[in-house]
Amino acid sequence: MYHTWMRFFTPSPVHHRLGLVCLGVGLQHGPLPAVGPRTLDHHVAVVVASGSGWFLGPDGRRAPVTAPALIWLTPGVPHHYSAAPGTGWDESFVDFSGPATATYTELGYIDPDRPVVPLADAAPARAVIGRIARAARPGNPLLEVETAAAVHELLVALRQTRADTTADGAPVLAALARDAFTPLTVAEHAARHGMTPAELRTAVRRTAGCSPKDYLLTVRLGRAKELLAGTELPVSAVARRVGYDDPAYFSRLFTRRVGTAPVHFRARQRVTLPGGWSTTVPDPEHKPTVSPRSG
């Protein structure tokens, strides 16, 4: 015998402008009936927390599914899957759609080429799906907005808990961030990890959704923003701190990617935020306060 709870709804056109909308949510466990063969016009994230089964995609090959795992169902792609007979599995799912799915796919958060993704831990995604289920209670006036926000959170949670992130992607990204301010080429970064440039590109794109060059640039510019906002260092010194010996080139690059020149970025931060600069991560139990300016 299996147990199931699910609810489906239709967000209005205005809610689609939030980028993502939740179309349905469900929680099921037991020896569930097979799903499909079928084709959908929207995305579904199926999180298998325990148990095992199989997935059959359009290539006709049956792939094993062993919890914890994620099954991606993407629009227009035929699929067929089932929990193991007798034992079944524990699954939760969220149906969603919206224009932001294209961006999440481009960034690697949704991967149509990998319909079955091993997870290191299903608990974070399950917690988000639980919040969606609670928000889906009848009569909730904020249902569409709360569930839409949670779908964004779900995609991030699934990305963070992919099993392959810890195995190869996360250490590579951490090392790239650590060495981002050194004058190394992408090929030299790859060699440091015993990888070819192509292997490094694959690992970075899989985890960060961009090329190694763009990831390094993001780290450099992020640090440059921190130094501009929180220190009195000249722009030329900031440029050198983040790996650019030519301040003019740094300024042009910063302006092109950020949309404003470094000096203007600094001036804007100074008039926006009072207070000082700290390298300490705030403690949630002792939240920082901003004291009124004297004089």
Residue pairs with C-beta under 8 A, 6 or more apart in sequence:
1 30
1 31
2 28
2 29
2 30
2 31
2 32
2 33
2 88
3 28
3 29
3 30
4 26
4 27
4 28
4 32
5 26
5 27
5 28
5 133
6 24
6 25
6 26
6 27
6 28
7 24
7 25
7 26
7 133
7 136
8 23
8 24
8 95
9 22
9 23
9 24
9 136
9 143
9 144
10 23
11 21
11 22
11 23
11 144
11 148
12 144
15 21
15 144
15 145
15 148
16 97
16 98
16 99
18 98
18 144
18 145
18 148
18 149
19 98
19 99
19 100
19 148
19 152
20 96
20 97
20 98
20 100
20 101
20 148
20 151
20 152
20 155
21 96
21 97
21 98
21 144
21 147
21 148
21 151
22 94
22 95
22 96
22 132
22 136
22 144
22 147
22 148
22 150
22 151
23 42
23 95
23 96
23 97
24 93
24 94
24 95
25 92
25 93
25 94
25 95
25 129
25 132
25 133
25 136
25 147
26 92
26 93
27 91
27 92
27 129
27 133
28 90
28 91
28 92
28 93
29 50
29 88
29 89
29 90
29 91
30 88
31 83
31 84
31 85
31 86
31 87
31 88
32 82
32 83
32 88
32 89
32 91
33 82
34 80
34 81
34 82
35 79
35 80
35 81
35 82
36 56
36 78
36 79
36 80
36 81
37 56
37 78
37 79
37 80
38 78
38 79
38 80
39 76
39 77
39 78
39 79
40 73
40 75
40 76
40 95
41 75
41 76
41 97
42 75
42 95
42 96
42 97
43 72
43 73
43 74
43 75
43 95
43 96
43 97
43 101
43 110
44 71
44 72
44 73
44 93
44 94
44 95
44 96
45 70
45 71
45 72
45 73
45 93
45 94
45 96
45 125
45 154
45 155
45 158
46 70
46 71
46 72
46 73
46 81
46 91
46 92
46 93
47 68
47 69
47 70
47 91
47 92
47 93
47 119
47 122
47 125
47 126
47 129
47 158
48 65
48 67
48 68
48 69
48 70
48 71
48 89
48 90
48 91
48 122
49 67
49 68
49 89
49 90
49 91
49 92
49 122
49 123
49 126
50 67
50 68
50 89
50 90
51 67
51 83
51 84
51 87
51 88
51 89
51 90
52 64
52 65
52 66
52 67
52 83
52 84
52 87
52 89
53 64
53 65
53 81
53 82
53 83
53 84
53 89
54 62
54 63
54 64
54 65
54 81
54 82
54 84
55 62
55 63
55 64
55 65
55 71
55 79
55 80
55 81
55 115
55 116
56 62
56 63
56 79
56 80
56 81
57 63
57 77
57 78
57 79
57 115
58 77
58 78
58 79
63 115
63 116
65 71
65 81
65 89
65 116
66 118
67 89
67 90
67 122
68 118
68 119
68 120
68 121
68 122
68 161
69 116
69 117
69 118
69 119
69 122
70 116
70 117
70 118
70 119
70 125
70 158
70 162
71 81
71 115
71 116
71 117
72 110
72 111
72 112
72 114
72 115
72 116
72 117
73 79
73 115
74 110
74 112
74 115
75 97
77 112
77 115
79 115
83 89
83 91
92 125
92 126
92 129
92 130
93 129
94 129
94 132
94 151
94 154
96 151
98 148
98 151
100 152
101 110
104 110
104 155
105 111
105 112
106 209
107 208
107 209
107 210
108 159
108 205
108 206
108 207
108 208
108 209
109 155
109 156
109 158
109 159
109 209
110 155
111 117
117 158
117 162
117 163
117 164
118 162
118 163
118 164
119 125
119 158
119 161
119 162
119 163
120 161
120 162
120 163
120 165
120 166
121 161
122 161
124 157
124 160
124 161
125 154
125 157
125 158
125 161
127 157
128 150
128 153
128 154
128 157
129 154
131 146
131 150
132 146
132 147
132 150
132 151
132 154
135 142
135 143
135 146
135 147
135 150
136 143
136 147
137 143
140 146
159 165
164 206
165 207
168 203
169 203
169 204
169 206
169 207
169 208
170 207
172 193
172 195
172 200
172 203
172 204
172 207
173 204
173 207
173 208
173 215
175 189
175 192
175 193
176 189
176 204
176 212
176 215
176 216
176 219
177 219
179 189
179 192
180 216
180 219
180 220
180 223
180 242
180 243
181 220
181 223
181 241
181 242
181 243
182 243
183 243
184 192
186 197
186 200
186 201
186 212
186 213
186 216
187 197
189 200
189 212
189 216
190 196
190 197
190 199
190 200
190 212
193 200
195 203
200 212
201 211
201 212
204 210
204 211
204 212
204 215
205 211
208 215
210 218
217 253
217 257
220 242
220 243
220 244
221 242
221 253
221 254
221 257
221 258
223 241
223 242
224 238
224 239
224 241
224 242
224 250
224 254
224 262
225 258
225 265
227 233
227 238
227 241
227 242
228 235
228 238
228 262
228 265
228 266
228 269
229 265
229 266
229 269
229 270
229 273
229 277
230 277
231 238
231 277
233 241
235 247
235 250
235 251
235 262
235 263
236 247
238 250
238 262
239 245
239 246
239 247
239 250
239 251
240 247
242 250
244 250
244 253
250 262
251 261
251 262
254 261
254 262
254 265
255 261
255 262
258 265
260 268
274 290
274 293
275 290
275 291
278 288
282 288
